[in-house]
Amino acid sequence: MTTALRAENAVFVTQDSLLLVGWCVNDLDEAPFLRINGKIYARIPPTERRADVAENVGGRPDALTGIRRIVLLRPDDADADRLEIELVLLQGGEETLSNKLVVGTAAKNIHRVVRDLDDNTERLESRYRWPDNLEAGLTSVILGVYNGERYLPAAIDSILAQTDRNIQVILVDDGSTDGTRDILLDYKDQDARIELILKDRNGGQGHAINAGILRARGDLTCLMDADDLWYPQKVEVVREVYEEHRAAGLYTIFQHKLNICYGDEVSQHEFRDALLDGDIINFSRKEKIWIPGPFIPTSGLSFPTEILRVAFPVPRTFRICADGFLTRAAISFGHSKAIPANLGAYRIHGGNSTVGNEAFDQQKYIADVLVPEVNGFFERKNIDLRLPIETRSYESVPLNRLVPVRTGKGIYYTGEPRREARGIEDFRDIHKGKRAFIVATGPSLDIADLEALKDEITFACNKITLAFDETDWRPTYYAIIDSLVSETFEVDWSDLPSVKFFPEDLKSRYRDVPNAFFVKNRTPIYDGETRVFEFSKDLSQGAAGGFTVIYFLLQLAYHMGIEEVYLIGLDFSFSYKALSGEKTTKGEDVIVNGDEVNHFHKDYRPAGEKWTKPRLDLQEAAFIKAREAFQGAGRAVINASRKTRLEVFDRVGFPQLLHARQQQLETLRFVGDIYGGVISADYNSVIEELRVRGWITPKPERVDILHDGREVCSASIELEGHQNPSLVSGEGIYIWNATGSAPIRSGDQLRVLLTFADGSSSILTSRVETRSEEDDLKLAVRELHSRNRQLQQRLEAGTETGRRFTLDR
């Protein structure tokens, strides 16, 4: 009898699974066991004949079998620095033979290994050993929980109370340290449908869902969060819809509406007003929705189990928001089916991982986790799709329900509970550090200027919609606060995809407007007969009045983290013939319009239309308060109107803003496999010095700056102190700086010629921003004021000693 055993190789497929390759010669036909880091995992059955090895070990070719098995690691082994992998042969209960393979895990490159593996092996339907057959009619429910003892019993009770009793309930404890596990064990003793998976270490939501998918036996799987609720008919309704469409095999995700539960009180508010339904991928391509979505949260999602197996595993980087991966993976294979019924409730309780959690950075999650992981999945599955969605023209299958609205610059509002304070809070610092434009409607506004703002964050108001016949530009955000404007002006909301903001006193009129949010009004403050103005820095606490919608928009911009606000079309002047003798509900004088001379469009106010008399004196007092608020935070409001009588804010010419530094900093240019951009291109007209700065990867041999077809300067190149792991090149970011002299005007185009070691070259372009010593002085003054305030704050907090410096203008 000849017996031999060999573990030849182990290759990581994901962060917590590996492909084991080996062989075994054993005349007794005993399958070996797998042991990893001293723990028995499973018996490894032979999968193929390996006659090529038989002669080397003296065995019969028909007795030698190959081993090829995907192994899902336990959490502690997946996190270990090294793995000792052993094939062990037991005969008569005793260990007779073993072979060990040691694998280091610290430097594993998951995506590269997967690509290599796919290139050199046959494509497998599944790399995982699933239960043999899915049970038709059985619905598997997966609930993962980590330290969720407070709301867990209510969630489990709502599952067990389903009218469809044919369910498999998979409860996964993701290493909880509170009383969660005791609760799960108690429920396991009460209902035979419950299956427990108890993990010793916390691996995150994605890892918990993976454990549930491996156990699921039903042909339909519903996901559930441990702090949410289901209504009794939830599974029954979803099952009926699934069965109705199952034969066609068209739908790969089912989602239904959810009410919002505030603490322990279920409300009639809906988490999402409308659901995506249909061919979402093609619709996203047509409508330029770069990240398909949004979807309903986890507790409203169901999938055919076979789709979850194809998508498996959820990458472990999804410690939260794992549904973001599953939904995008699922729609790459089919359509979404929306069920327009509230079948459960999403609970908001102050401890949510996303909604209401200030530590959750949605944009960072999208950029650092969602996009790269979903694209990795598409690549592994040979799916011709990448995020962000390409926006070239496709024939699209339209969605038959309302879809979310694009809000400008690729930013989407997805936080979603429509309770106003919650919604407003989700906009806090969404544009932190960015610049934005507030578009007023004075006669100096040139509609042609709006074309230049298509890639900017913009706020607009009132009858700016009159410009839409002459421009494709649409504002990112839109607002009306005047009751007379709301009564006399009908808006075509279908042509205004912006996120909209209204005061609460207009809620009855605009309640059904799509993508709308309502902000409460703060109570005005008076000192005797004198109005005392305040500036709200937190709109969840309400907006302060300033006798103009522009003041409301300034508070919105501050709340969103805007660093520099530019005002255009704010002439700050008006004329009228007579008062009407009427008053608004707020006691303001009403005037009757004559000829239109106060706004940018001849049809802005027809003759005879009533409107509130502007109080420029009070507006100016409010604007002073806004200036103080922005300056106090090291930010700025700048008046870029072509004509204006408002002297509260610093002035700047509008044309020189079109290609300013902030826009260049945000612009990412893709040139083949080259990633780079121009950070700034400044020309000091006093000393005739041009300075251009940018970044690039991989490193070029030369960087030359060209103007009017001739070289004006070359750049020095240096490696930045950090690396960006999202860059395909794998290199660090190289910063280049160029200084030269040339007669250049504001707005002139520069070309940056990049030459690489292999002789190839690429071009970047940028516009020049002309600067003077006066501009530099203003920036220096602003910076000094900002540093001075920061120092004062530290002194007042007792964290630093010293003295405060003052600066006289």
HELIX and SHEET records of a PDB file:
HELIX    1   1 ALA A   51  VAL A   57  1                                   7    
HELIX    2   2 PRO A   61  ALA A   63  5                                   3    
HELIX    3   3 PRO A   75  ALA A   78  1                                   4    
HELIX    4   4 ILE A  110  ASN A  120  1                                  11    
HELIX    5   5 LEU A  152  LEU A  160  1                                   9    
HELIX    6   6 THR A  180  GLN A  190  1                                  11    
HELIX    7   7 GLN A  205  ARG A  215  1                                  11    
HELIX    8   8 LYS A  234  ARG A  246  1                                  13    
HELIX    9   9 ILE A  280  GLU A  287  1                                   8    
HELIX   10  10 THR A  298  GLY A  300  5                                   3    
HELIX   11  11 THR A  305  ALA A  311  1                                   7    
HELIX   12  12 ASP A  323  ILE A  331  1                                   9    
HELIX   13  13 GLN A  362  TYR A  365  1                                   4    
HELIX   14  14 ILE A  366  LEU A  370  3                                   5    
HELIX   15  15 VAL A  371  ARG A  380  1                                  10    
HELIX   16  16 GLU A  420  ASP A  426  1                                   7    
HELIX   17  17 ILE A  447  GLU A  451  1                                   5    
HELIX   18  18 ASN A  462  ALA A  467  5                                   6    
HELIX   19  19 SER A  483  THR A  488  1                                   6    
HELIX   20  20 TRP A  493  ASP A  495  5                                   3    
HELIX   21  21 GLU A  504  LEU A  506  5                                   3    
HELIX   22  22 LYS A  507  TYR A  510  1                                   4    
HELIX   23  23 LEU A  539  GLN A  541  5                                   3    
HELIX   24  24 VAL A  549  HIS A  559  1                                  11    
HELIX   25  25 LEU A  616  GLY A  632  1                                  17    
HELIX   26  26 PRO A  655  LEU A  657  5                                   3    
HELIX   27  27 ARG A  661  GLU A  666  1                                   6    
HELIX   28  28 GLU A  773  ALA A  797  1                                  25    
SHEET    1   A 4 THR A   3  THR A  14  0                                        
SHEET    2   A 4 SER A  17  ASN A  26 -1                                        
SHEET    3   A 4 LEU A  64  LEU A  72 -1                                        
SHEET    4   A 4 GLU A  48  ARG A  49 -1                                        
SHEET    1   B 4 LYS A  39  ARG A  43  0                                        
SHEET    2   B 4 PHE A  33  ILE A  36 -1                                        
SHEET    3   B 4 ARG A  82  GLN A  91 -1                                        
SHEET    4   B 4 GLU A  94  GLY A 104 -1                                        
SHEET    1   C 7 ILE A 194  LYS A 199  0                                        
SHEET    2   C 7 ILE A 167  ASP A 174  1                                        
SHEET    3   C 7 GLU A 135  VAL A 145  1                                        
SHEET    4   C 7 GLY A 218  ASP A 225  1                                        
SHEET    5   C 7 LEU A 301  PRO A 304 -1                                        
SHEET    6   C 7 TYR A 251  TYR A 262 -1                                        
SHEET    7   C 7 GLU A 265  GLU A 270 -1                                        
SHEET    1   D 8 ILE A 194  LYS A 199  0                                        
SHEET    2   D 8 ILE A 167  ASP A 174  1                                        
SHEET    3   D 8 GLU A 135  VAL A 145  1                                        
SHEET    4   D 8 GLY A 218  ASP A 225  1                                        
SHEET    5   D 8 LEU A 301  PRO A 304 -1                                        
SHEET    6   D 8 TYR A 251  TYR A 262 -1                                        
SHEET    7   D 8 HIS A 335  ILE A 348  1                                        
SHEET    8   D 8 LEU A 229  TRP A 230 -1                                        
SHEET    1   E 8 ALA A 516  VAL A 519  0                                        
SHEET    2   E 8 VAL A 499  PRO A 503  1                                        
SHEET    3   E 8 TYR A 477  ALA A 479  1                                        
SHEET    4   E 8 ILE A 457  CYS A 461  1                                        
SHEET    5   E 8 ARG A 435  VAL A 439  1                                        
SHEET    6   E 8 GLU A 564  ILE A 568  1                                        
SHEET    7   E 8 ALA A 636  ASN A 639  1                                        
SHEET    8   E 8 ASP A 650  ARG A 651  1                                        
SHEET    1   F 2 ILE A 525  ASP A 527  0                                        
SHEET    2   F 2 THR A 530  VAL A 532 -1                                        
SHEET    1   G 3 LEU A 579  LYS A 583  0                                        
SHEET    2   G 3 ASP A 589  VAL A 592 -1                                        
SHEET    3   G 3 LYS A 610  THR A 612 -1                                        
SHEET    1   H 8 ARG A 669  VAL A 671  0                                        
SHEET    2   H 8 ILE A 674  ASN A 684 -1                                        
SHEET    3   H 8 GLU A 689  THR A 697 -1                                        
SHEET    4   H 8 TYR A 734  GLY A 740 -1                                        
SHEET    5   H 8 ARG A 710  LEU A 719 -1                                        
SHEET    6   H 8 ARG A 702  HIS A 707 -1                                        
SHEET    7   H 8 GLN A 749  THR A 755 -1                                        
SHEET    8   H 8 SER A 761  ARG A 767 -1                                        
SHEET    1   I 3 ARG A 669  VAL A 671  0                                        
SHEET    2   I 3 ILE A 674  ASN A 684 -1                                        
SHEET    3   I 3 GLU A 769  ARG A 771  1                                        
END                                                                             
